[in-house]
């Protein structure tokens, strides 16, 4: 089953998150596309995502996850202590998403914004959908 992460290709924090996921995903569980790409837009449309999604989406088979649920479900598959973060799924979704939205709203101010999407390293290019 293919798991696809859609991320904000202009966000430094999102870029760093993708790099962390790549390093902690030795089984190549995840593939990636930016939300700004044609692939990302098509996948969002295919999964009937809300139009205001602008930071992080996990497509896992036929299911599409947003905000804190997406981030925590990704953690579940990473190696090392990151798996433990999935424990926070027990926190009620409105509380988790409040924290998630606060970080997402401030991510450009705190971490900066890129002029364009990052280019993956040659060894990781096959994981990025185009």
C-alpha positions in Angstrom: 0.0 0.0 0.0 1.4 3.4 -1.0 1.5 6.1 1.6 1.8 9.6 0.2 2.6 12.7 2.1 1.6 16.0 0.6 3.5 19.0 2.1 3.9 22.7 1.6 6.8 22.9 -0.8 7.5 26.5 0.1 7.7 26.0 3.9 11.1 25.6 5.6 9.6 23.7 8.5 7.7 21.3 6.1 10.9 20.8 4.1 12.8 19.9 7.3 10.0 17.6 8.3 10.2 15.8 4.9 13.9 15.4 5.3 13.4 14.0 8.8 10.8 11.5 7.6 13.1 10.3 4.7 16.0 9.7 7.2 13.7 7.8 9.6 11.9 5.8 7.0 14.3 3.0 6.0 11.5 0.8 4.5 10.6 3.5 2.0 7.0 3.6 3.4 6.3 7.1 2.3 6.3 8.9 -1.1 6.0 12.7 -1.3 4.5 15.5 -3.4 4.2 19.1 -2.7 0.7 20.6 -2.3 1.6 23.1 -5.0 2.4 20.5 -7.6 -0.1 19.1 -10.2 0.2 15.7 -8.5 -0.6 17.2 -5.1 -3.6 19.2 -6.4 -4.9 16.1 -8.2 -4.6 13.9 -5.1 -6.3 16.5 -3.0 -9.2 16.7 -5.5 -9.4 12.9 -5.8 -9.7 12.5 -2.0 -12.2 15.4 -1.7 -9.9 17.3 0.7 -11.1 20.6 2.1 -9.9 23.5 0.0 -8.2 25.3 2.9 -5.6 22.5 3.5 -2.2 24.1 3.1 0.3 22.3 5.3 0.4 18.5 5.6 -1.7 15.6 4.3 -1.3 11.9 4.6 -2.9 9.6 2.0 -2.8 6.1 3.2 -4.5 3.8 0.7 -8.1 5.0 0.3 -7.9 7.1 3.5 -6.9 10.8 3.7 -5.7 12.3 7.0 -5.2 16.0 7.8 -3.5 18.1 10.4 -2.5 16.5 13.7 -3.9 13.1 12.7 -1.8 13.0 9.6 1.4 14.0 11.4 0.9 11.4 14.2 0.0 8.6 11.8 3.3 9.3 10.0 5.2 9.1 13.3 3.8 5.6 13.8 5.9 4.3 10.9 9.2 6.0 11.6 12.1 4.3 13.3 13.4 5.3 16.7 11.6 7.3 19.4 9.4 9.1 16.8 7.1 6.1 17.0 6.3 7.2 20.6 4.7 10.4 19.4 1.8 8.4 18.1 0.7 8.1 21.7 -0.6 11.6 21.4 -3.4 10.3 19.2 -5.3 9.7 22.5 -5.6 13.5 23.0 -9.0 14.7 21.7 -8.7 15.8 18.1 -10.0 19.3 18.7 -7.2 19.9 21.2 -4.5 18.3 18.9 -5.7 20.3 15.9 -5.8 23.6 17.9 -2.0 23.1 18.6 -1.4 22.0 15.0 -3.2 25.0 13.5 -1.3 27.4 15.8 2.0 26.0 14.6 0.9 25.9 10.9 -0.4 29.4 11.1 3.0 30.7 12.3 5.3 28.4 10.4 6.4 31.0 7.8 7.0 33.6 10.5 9.0 31.2 12.7 10.8 29.1 10.1 10.7 31.1 6.9 9.5 30.5 3.4 11.3 29.1 0.3 11.1 30.7 -3.1 10.5 27.3 -4.7 10.2 23.6 -3.7 13.3 21.8 -2.7 15.1 19.4 -5.0 15.5 15.9 -3.5 18.9 14.2 -3.4 19.4 11.8 -6.3 19.0 8.7 -4.0 15.6 10.0 -2.8 14.1 11.3 -6.1 12.1 8.1 -6.8 10.1 8.8 -3.6 8.9 12.1 -5.0 5.9 12.0 -7.3 5.8 14.2 -10.3 
